């Protein structure tokens, strides 16, 4: 059961569909440490999607010629300042952002912290999204996602990430038996 990947197809229920003009291949991670705490990013946005404070898994776009494992290692180093052991691929969530005509292919990994270092955020992540790190228990993370689903974008993010977080917790619990 540990290696059973999940695949989820979600529609954007918040904005009217017009068209999809591009796909974005994304890597994301559920990151945890030896104490069972989980690491996320908090983003404070005020853009086309509206004003919102969100919790999200760390991750981002896969660069041309980059494999998924290299991309997740890079993204976690940049956004959280951590080096990780990739435990397994949790699965893929395909979702849409109708507002910007984008189809997202989110490749989720379960990763365990090996070491902490310096973050390397982009100017956009610092100035536009005000990214910061959240360290939460599983229950705190679930509550944070539920509380942040009070905006249209928050609803899309929670719909995408809560099933993945739940599956990650199952994998961790199974591995400790």
C-alpha positions as CSV (number, residue, x, y, z in Angstrom):
1,X,0.0,0.0,0.0
2,X,3.0,2.4,0.5
3,X,3.7,2.7,-3.2
4,X,0.1,3.1,-4.4
5,X,0.0,6.5,-6.1
6,X,-3.2,8.5,-6.2
7,X,-4.4,10.4,-9.2
8,X,-7.0,13.2,-8.8
9,X,-8.7,15.3,-11.5
10,X,-10.2,18.5,-10.3
11,X,-12.1,21.3,-12.1
12,X,-12.0,25.0,-11.2
13,X,-15.3,25.6,-9.5
14,X,-14.5,29.2,-8.7
15,X,-14.1,30.9,-12.1
16,X,-15.9,30.5,-15.4
17,X,-14.1,28.2,-17.9
18,X,-13.1,29.9,-21.2
19,X,-10.2,27.9,-22.5
20,X,-6.9,26.3,-21.5
21,X,-4.0,27.8,-23.4
22,X,-1.1,26.2,-21.5
23,X,-0.1,23.3,-19.2
24,X,2.3,23.8,-16.3
25,X,4.3,20.8,-15.0
26,X,4.7,21.3,-11.2
27,X,6.4,19.5,-8.4
28,X,5.2,19.8,-4.8
29,X,6.1,18.1,-1.6
30,X,4.6,17.1,1.7
31,X,7.7,17.6,3.9
32,X,8.0,16.3,7.4
33,X,10.6,15.9,10.1
34,X,11.6,13.3,12.6
35,X,9.2,14.8,15.2
36,X,6.3,14.4,12.8
37,X,5.9,18.1,12.0
38,X,5.0,19.2,8.5
39,X,6.5,22.2,6.6
40,X,4.5,24.4,4.3
41,X,4.7,27.9,2.8
42,X,2.4,30.7,3.6
43,X,1.7,33.1,0.7
44,X,0.1,36.5,1.1
45,X,-1.4,37.5,-2.3
46,X,-3.1,40.5,-3.8
47,X,-3.3,39.9,-7.5
48,X,-5.8,38.8,-10.2
49,X,-7.0,36.0,-8.0
50,X,-7.9,38.5,-5.2
51,X,-6.5,39.2,-1.8
52,X,-5.8,36.0,0.2
53,X,-3.4,34.5,2.7
54,X,-2.8,30.8,1.8
55,X,-1.1,27.7,3.0
56,X,0.5,25.6,0.3
57,X,3.0,22.8,-0.1
58,X,6.4,24.0,-1.2
59,X,7.1,23.5,-4.9
60,X,7.0,25.1,-8.3
61,X,7.5,24.7,-12.0
62,X,9.7,22.0,-13.5
63,X,12.4,23.7,-15.6
64,X,13.1,22.5,-19.2
65,X,15.3,19.4,-19.1
66,X,14.9,18.9,-15.4
67,X,13.6,15.6,-13.9
68,X,11.0,15.6,-11.2
69,X,13.3,14.5,-8.4
70,X,15.9,17.2,-9.2
71,X,13.1,19.8,-9.5
72,X,11.6,19.0,-6.0
73,X,15.1,19.0,-4.4
74,X,15.7,22.5,-6.0
75,X,12.3,23.9,-5.0
76,X,12.5,22.8,-1.4
77,X,16.0,24.2,-1.1
78,X,14.9,27.5,-2.6
79,X,11.6,28.0,-0.7
80,X,12.2,26.2,2.6
81,X,16.0,26.1,2.8
82,X,16.0,22.4,3.4
83,X,17.7,19.3,2.0
84,X,15.4,16.2,1.9
85,X,15.2,12.5,1.4
86,X,12.5,11.7,-1.2
87,X,10.5,8.9,0.4
88,X,8.1,8.3,-2.5
89,X,5.9,9.9,-5.1
90,X,2.4,10.3,-3.6
91,X,0.7,10.9,-6.9
92,X,-0.6,13.5,-9.4
93,X,-3.3,16.1,-9.0
94,X,-4.5,17.6,-12.3
95,X,-6.3,20.9,-11.7
96,X,-7.2,24.1,-13.5
97,X,-6.9,27.8,-12.9
98,X,-9.6,29.1,-15.3
99,X,-8.8,32.7,-14.5
100,X,-5.4,32.4,-16.2
101,X,-6.4,29.6,-18.6
102,X,-3.9,27.1,-17.1
103,X,-3.9,23.4,-16.6
104,X,-1.7,22.4,-13.7
105,X,-0.1,18.9,-13.5
106,X,1.0,18.7,-9.8
107,X,3.4,15.9,-9.1
108,X,3.4,15.3,-5.3
109,X,6.2,13.8,-3.3
110,X,6.6,12.8,0.3
111,X,9.9,14.1,1.6
112,X,11.7,13.9,5.0
113,X,14.0,16.7,6.2
114,X,17.7,15.9,6.2
115,X,19.1,19.3,7.0
116,X,18.3,23.0,7.2
117,X,20.1,25.8,5.4
118,X,19.4,29.1,3.7
119,X,16.4,29.9,1.6
120,X,16.9,31.3,-1.9
121,X,13.6,33.0,-2.7
122,X,13.0,34.9,-5.9
123,X,12.2,38.6,-5.8
124,X,8.6,37.8,-6.8
125,X,8.3,35.2,-4.0
126,X,9.6,37.9,-1.5
127,X,7.8,41.0,-2.8
128,X,4.6,39.7,-4.4
129,X,3.8,36.6,-2.3
130,X,5.6,37.3,0.9
131,X,6.5,33.6,1.3
132,X,7.2,32.4,4.8
133,X,7.6,28.9,6.3
134,X,4.9,27.2,8.4
135,X,5.8,24.3,10.7
136,X,2.6,22.5,11.8
137,X,1.3,19.3,13.2
138,X,-1.0,17.3,10.9
139,X,-4.2,18.5,12.7
140,X,-3.0,22.2,12.6
141,X,-2.3,21.9,8.9
142,X,-5.7,20.5,8.1
143,X,-7.3,23.3,10.1
144,X,-5.2,25.9,8.4
145,X,-6.2,24.6,4.9
146,X,-9.9,24.6,6.0
147,X,-9.6,28.1,7.5
148,X,-7.9,29.5,4.3
149,X,-10.6,28.0,2.0
150,X,-12.6,31.2,2.7
151,X,-11.4,32.7,-0.6
152,X,-11.9,31.4,-4.2
153,X,-8.2,30.6,-4.6
154,X,-8.0,29.2,-1.1
155,X,-10.8,26.8,-2.0
156,X,-8.9,25.6,-5.1
157,X,-5.7,25.1,-3.1
158,X,-7.5,23.2,-0.3
159,X,-9.3,20.9,-2.7
160,X,-6.0,20.1,-4.3
161,X,-3.9,19.6,-1.2
162,X,-6.0,18.2,1.6
163,X,-6.4,14.7,-0.1
164,X,-2.6,14.6,-0.7
165,X,-1.8,15.6,2.9
166,X,-4.2,12.9,4.1
167,X,-2.5,10.3,1.9
168,X,0.9,11.4,3.1
169,X,-0.1,10.9,6.7
170,X,-1.4,7.4,5.9
171,X,2.0,6.6,4.3
172,X,3.9,7.9,7.3
173,X,1.7,6.0,9.8
174,X,2.0,2.8,7.8
175,X,5.8,3.1,7.6
176,X,6.0,3.4,11.4
177,X,4.1,0.1,12.1
